[in-house]
Amino acid sequence: VECGVSVRGPLPLVYNGLPTDKGEWPWLVAMFIKSKTASLQFQCGASLLSRTIVLT
């Protein structure tokens, strides 16, 4: 994923009860952990500060 470019994940993004458009919130991050069964479990949200820094 390129910095500043949003990619929709498995969950729809919703703000204030309304779906958001792709790329509308490009600095938001969703952090997941991959389980032993290869499923993803949501852990927390974060903000992208730069190409290499994520603030949780």
Backbone as XML, in Angstrom:
<?xml version="1.0"?>
<chain id="A" units="angstrom">
  <residue number="1" name="VAL">
    <atom name="N" x="0.850" y="-1.178" z="0.000"/>
    <atom name="CA" x="0.000" y="0.000" z="0.000"/>
    <atom name="C" x="0.884" y="1.225" z="0.000"/>
  </residue>
  <residue number="2" name="GLU">
    <atom name="N" x="0.562" y="2.175" z="-0.838"/>
    <atom name="CA" x="1.313" y="3.413" z="-0.927"/>
    <atom name="C" x="0.864" y="4.375" z="0.159"/>
  </residue>
  <residue number="3" name="CYS">
    <atom name="N" x="1.788" y="5.094" z="0.768"/>
    <atom name="CA" x="1.468" y="6.060" z="1.816"/>
    <atom name="C" x="0.473" y="7.086" z="1.294"/>
  </residue>
  <residue number="4" name="GLY">
    <atom name="N" x="-0.588" y="7.331" z="2.060"/>
    <atom name="CA" x="-1.601" y="8.301" z="1.671"/>
    <atom name="C" x="-2.691" y="7.741" z="0.787"/>
  </residue>
  <residue number="5" name="VAL">
    <atom name="N" x="-2.630" y="6.450" z="0.482"/>
    <atom name="CA" x="-3.642" y="5.824" z="-0.357"/>
    <atom name="C" x="-4.421" y="4.824" z="0.488"/>
  </residue>
  <residue number="6" name="SER">
    <atom name="N" x="-5.719" y="5.027" z="0.602"/>
    <atom name="CA" x="-6.562" y="4.158" z="1.412"/>
    <atom name="C" x="-6.920" y="2.889" z="0.655"/>
  </residue>
  <residue number="7" name="VAL">
    <atom name="N" x="-6.967" y="1.783" z="1.382"/>
    <atom name="CA" x="-7.414" y="0.514" z="0.824"/>
    <atom name="C" x="-8.487" y="-0.031" z="1.745"/>
  </residue>
  <residue number="8" name="ARG">
    <atom name="N" x="-9.647" y="-0.321" z="1.204"/>
    <atom name="CA" x="-10.722" y="-0.874" z="2.035"/>
    <atom name="C" x="-10.358" y="-2.271" z="2.490"/>
  </residue>
  <residue number="9" name="GLY">
    <atom name="N" x="-10.587" y="-2.526" z="3.762"/>
    <atom name="CA" x="-10.324" y="-3.841" z="4.326"/>
    <atom name="C" x="-11.607" y="-4.651" z="4.347"/>
  </residue>
  <residue number="10" name="PRO">
    <atom name="N" x="-11.628" y="-5.697" z="5.168"/>
    <atom name="CA" x="-12.804" y="-6.560" z="5.226"/>
    <atom name="C" x="-14.012" y="-5.898" z="5.886"/>
  </residue>
  <residue number="11" name="LEU">
    <atom name="N" x="-13.786" y="-4.801" z="6.625"/>
    <atom name="CA" x="-14.879" y="-4.120" z="7.311"/>
    <atom name="C" x="-15.185" y="-2.798" z="6.620"/>
  </residue>
  <residue number="12" name="PRO">
    <atom name="N" x="-16.455" y="-2.454" z="6.431"/>
    <atom name="CA" x="-16.769" y="-1.150" z="5.842"/>
    <atom name="C" x="-16.406" y="-0.037" z="6.814"/>
  </residue>
  <residue number="13" name="LEU">
    <atom name="N" x="-15.920" y="1.062" z="6.294"/>
    <atom name="CA" x="-15.588" y="2.212" z="7.127"/>
    <atom name="C" x="-16.826" y="3.071" z="7.306"/>
  </residue>
  <residue number="14" name="VAL">
    <atom name="N" x="-17.126" y="3.411" z="8.562"/>
    <atom name="CA" x="-18.316" y="4.200" z="8.873"/>
    <atom name="C" x="-17.915" y="5.352" z="9.781"/>
  </residue>
  <residue number="15" name="TYR">
    <atom name="N" x="-18.399" y="6.561" z="9.473"/>
    <atom name="CA" x="-18.172" y="7.728" z="10.313"/>
    <atom name="C" x="-19.501" y="8.427" z="10.514"/>
  </residue>
  <residue number="16" name="ASN">
    <atom name="N" x="-19.874" y="8.640" z="11.762"/>
    <atom name="CA" x="-21.123" y="9.331" z="12.093"/>
    <atom name="C" x="-22.337" y="8.610" z="11.503"/>
  </residue>
  <residue number="17" name="GLY">
    <atom name="N" x="-22.255" y="7.275" z="11.449"/>
    <atom name="CA" x="-23.365" y="6.470" z="10.959"/>
    <atom name="C" x="-23.467" y="6.366" z="9.451"/>
  </residue>
  <residue number="18" name="LEU">
    <atom name="N" x="-22.541" y="6.977" z="8.725"/>
    <atom name="CA" x="-22.578" y="6.956" z="7.256"/>
    <atom name="C" x="-21.315" y="6.303" z="6.704"/>
  </residue>
  <residue number="19" name="PRO">
    <atom name="N" x="-21.446" y="5.516" z="5.627"/>
    <atom name="CA" x="-20.252" y="4.923" z="5.023"/>
    <atom name="C" x="-19.342" y="6.008" z="4.453"/>
  </residue>
  <residue number="20" name="THR">
    <atom name="N" x="-18.042" y="5.767" z="4.500"/>
    <atom name="CA" x="-17.084" y="6.732" z="3.960"/>
    <atom name="C" x="-16.591" y="6.261" z="2.593"/>
  </residue>
  <residue number="21" name="ASP">
    <atom name="N" x="-16.079" y="7.191" z="1.822"/>
    <atom name="CA" x="-15.549" y="6.870" z="0.502"/>
    <atom name="C" x="-14.086" y="6.455" z="0.605"/>
  </residue>
  <residue number="22" name="LYS">
    <atom name="N" x="-13.649" y="5.623" z="-0.335"/>
    <atom name="CA" x="-12.259" y="5.195" z="-0.398"/>
    <atom name="C" x="-11.351" y="6.419" z="-0.491"/>
  </residue>
  <residue number="23" name="GLY">
    <atom name="N" x="-10.328" y="6.455" z="0.357"/>
    <atom name="CA" x="-9.375" y="7.556" z="0.347"/>
    <atom name="C" x="-9.780" y="8.748" z="1.185"/>
  </residue>
  <residue number="24" name="GLU">
    <atom name="N" x="-10.976" y="8.718" z="1.776"/>
    <atom name="CA" x="-11.453" y="9.863" z="2.552"/>
    <atom name="C" x="-10.672" y="10.041" z="3.861"/>
  </residue>
  <residue number="25" name="TRP">
    <atom name="N" x="-10.192" y="8.955" z="4.438"/>
    <atom name="CA" x="-9.441" y="8.994" z="5.700"/>
    <atom name="C" x="-8.117" y="8.233" z="5.521"/>
  </residue>
  <residue number="26" name="PRO">
    <atom name="N" x="-7.214" y="8.692" z="4.663"/>
    <atom name="CA" x="-6.020" y="7.909" z="4.315"/>
    <atom name="C" x="-5.000" y="7.753" z="5.441"/>
  </residue>
  <residue number="27" name="TRP">
    <atom name="N" x="-5.119" y="8.503" z="6.532"/>
    <atom name="CA" x="-4.150" y="8.418" z="7.629"/>
    <atom name="C" x="-4.593" y="7.454" z="8.727"/>
  </residue>
  <residue number="28" name="LEU">
    <atom name="N" x="-5.773" y="6.852" z="8.608"/>
    <atom name="CA" x="-6.251" y="5.909" z="9.617"/>
    <atom name="C" x="-5.711" y="4.510" z="9.353"/>
  </residue>
  <residue number="29" name="VAL">
    <atom name="N" x="-5.401" y="3.814" z="10.436"/>
    <atom name="CA" x="-4.828" y="2.473" z="10.360"/>
    <atom name="C" x="-5.658" y="1.536" z="11.225"/>
  </residue>
  <residue number="30" name="ALA">
    <atom name="N" x="-5.898" y="0.335" z="10.751"/>
    <atom name="CA" x="-6.503" y="-0.722" z="11.561"/>
    <atom name="C" x="-5.443" y="-1.800" z="11.733"/>
  </residue>
  <residue number="31" name="MET">
    <atom name="N" x="-5.158" y="-2.164" z="12.982"/>
    <atom name="CA" x="-4.127" y="-3.163" z="13.255"/>
    <atom name="C" x="-4.789" y="-4.491" z="13.598"/>
  </residue>
  <residue number="32" name="PHE">
    <atom name="N" x="-4.330" y="-5.550" z="12.926"/>
    <atom name="CA" x="-4.875" y="-6.889" z="13.102"/>
    <atom name="C" x="-3.763" y="-7.845" z="13.506"/>
  </residue>
  <residue number="33" name="ILE">
    <atom name="N" x="-4.141" y="-8.921" z="14.185"/>
    <atom name="CA" x="-3.224" y="-10.018" z="14.489"/>
    <atom name="C" x="-3.722" y="-11.243" z="13.740"/>
  </residue>
  <residue number="34" name="LYS">
    <atom name="N" x="-2.789" y="-11.921" z="13.087"/>
    <atom name="CA" x="-3.136" y="-13.142" z="12.357"/>
    <atom name="C" x="-3.064" y="-14.316" z="13.329"/>
  </residue>
  <residue number="35" name="SER">
    <atom name="N" x="-4.162" y="-15.039" z="13.469"/>
    <atom name="CA" x="-4.210" y="-16.171" z="14.401"/>
    <atom name="C" x="-3.563" y="-17.406" z="13.783"/>
  </residue>
  <residue number="36" name="LYS">
    <atom name="N" x="-3.435" y="-18.451" z="14.582"/>
    <atom name="CA" x="-2.857" y="-19.710" z="14.094"/>
    <atom name="C" x="-3.694" y="-20.320" z="12.978"/>
  </residue>
  <residue number="37" name="THR">
    <atom name="N" x="-4.992" y="-19.987" z="12.949"/>
    <atom name="CA" x="-5.874" y="-20.511" z="11.894"/>
    <atom name="C" x="-5.909" y="-19.590" z="10.680"/>
  </residue>
  <residue number="38" name="ALA">
    <atom name="N" x="-5.038" y="-18.581" z="10.654"/>
    <atom name="CA" x="-4.904" y="-17.633" z="9.541"/>
    <atom name="C" x="-6.030" y="-16.616" z="9.463"/>
  </residue>
  <residue number="39" name="SER">
    <atom name="N" x="-6.903" y="-16.569" z="10.482"/>
    <atom name="CA" x="-7.928" y="-15.528" z="10.474"/>
    <atom name="C" x="-7.351" y="-14.260" z="11.108"/>
  </residue>
  <residue number="40" name="LEU">
    <atom name="N" x="-7.910" y="-13.116" z="10.756"/>
    <atom name="CA" x="-7.440" y="-11.843" z="11.291"/>
    <atom name="C" x="-8.348" y="-11.386" z="12.422"/>
  </residue>
  <residue number="41" name="GLN">
    <atom name="N" x="-7.734" y="-10.900" z="13.508"/>
    <atom name="CA" x="-8.487" y="-10.395" z="14.651"/>
    <atom name="C" x="-8.098" y="-8.939" z="14.865"/>
  </residue>
  <residue number="42" name="PHE">
    <atom name="N" x="-9.094" y="-8.037" z="14.835"/>
    <atom name="CA" x="-8.847" y="-6.610" z="15.032"/>
    <atom name="C" x="-8.273" y="-6.366" z="16.416"/>
  </residue>
  <residue number="43" name="GLN">
    <atom name="N" x="-7.223" y="-5.533" z="16.510"/>
    <atom name="CA" x="-6.595" y="-5.206" z="17.785"/>
    <atom name="C" x="-6.841" y="-3.761" z="18.193"/>
  </residue>
  <residue number="44" name="CYS">
    <atom name="N" x="-6.588" y="-2.821" z="17.289"/>
    <atom name="CA" x="-6.764" y="-1.408" z="17.632"/>
    <atom name="C" x="-6.688" y="-0.552" z="16.376"/>
  </residue>
  <residue number="45" name="GLY">
    <atom name="N" x="-7.049" y="0.699" z="16.536"/>
    <atom name="CA" x="-6.907" y="1.676" z="15.473"/>
    <atom name="C" x="-5.684" y="2.538" z="15.746"/>
  </residue>
  <residue number="46" name="ALA">
    <atom name="N" x="-5.196" y="3.213" z="14.722"/>
    <atom name="CA" x="-4.009" y="4.048" z="14.864"/>
    <atom name="C" x="-4.026" y="5.127" z="13.788"/>
  </residue>
  <residue number="47" name="SER">
    <atom name="N" x="-3.046" y="6.023" z="13.875"/>
    <atom name="CA" x="-2.889" y="7.089" z="12.883"/>
    <atom name="C" x="-1.530" y="6.967" z="12.215"/>
  </residue>
  <residue number="48" name="LEU">
    <atom name="N" x="-1.519" y="7.116" z="10.904"/>
    <atom name="CA" x="-0.280" y="7.077" z="10.137"/>
    <atom name="C" x="0.349" y="8.466" z="10.188"/>
  </residue>
  <residue number="49" name="LEU">
    <atom name="N" x="1.546" y="8.572" z="10.807"/>
    <atom name="CA" x="2.228" y="9.858" z="10.928"/>
    <atom name="C" x="3.219" y="10.094" z="9.794"/>
  </residue>
  <residue number="50" name="SER">
    <atom name="N" x="3.795" y="9.018" z="9.279"/>
    <atom name="CA" x="4.721" y="9.097" z="8.147"/>
    <atom name="C" x="4.755" y="7.721" z="7.488"/>
  </residue>
  <residue number="51" name="ARG">
    <atom name="N" x="5.640" y="7.544" z="6.521"/>
    <atom name="CA" x="5.742" y="6.245" z="5.846"/>
    <atom name="C" x="6.183" y="5.130" z="6.795"/>
  </residue>
  <residue number="52" name="THR">
    <atom name="N" x="6.839" y="5.483" z="7.898"/>
    <atom name="CA" x="7.383" y="4.466" z="8.803"/>
    <atom name="C" x="6.903" y="4.580" z="10.247"/>
  </residue>
  <residue number="53" name="ILE">
    <atom name="N" x="6.040" y="5.547" z="10.565"/>
    <atom name="CA" x="5.596" y="5.742" z="11.951"/>
    <atom name="C" x="4.081" y="5.650" z="12.042"/>
  </residue>
  <residue number="54" name="VAL">
    <atom name="N" x="3.615" y="4.717" z="12.907"/>
    <atom name="CA" x="2.187" y="4.538" z="13.184"/>
    <atom name="C" x="1.980" y="4.785" z="14.671"/>
  </residue>
  <residue number="55" name="LEU">
    <atom name="N" x="1.088" y="5.713" z="15.033"/>
    <atom name="CA" x="0.803" y="6.049" z="16.431"/>
    <atom name="C" x="-0.465" y="5.340" z="16.874"/>
  </residue>
  <residue number="56" name="THR">
    <atom name="N" x="-0.331" y="4.472" z="17.899"/>
    <atom name="CA" x="-1.497" y="3.758" z="18.428"/>
    <atom name="C" x="-2.007" y="4.441" z="19.673"/>
  </residue>
</chain>
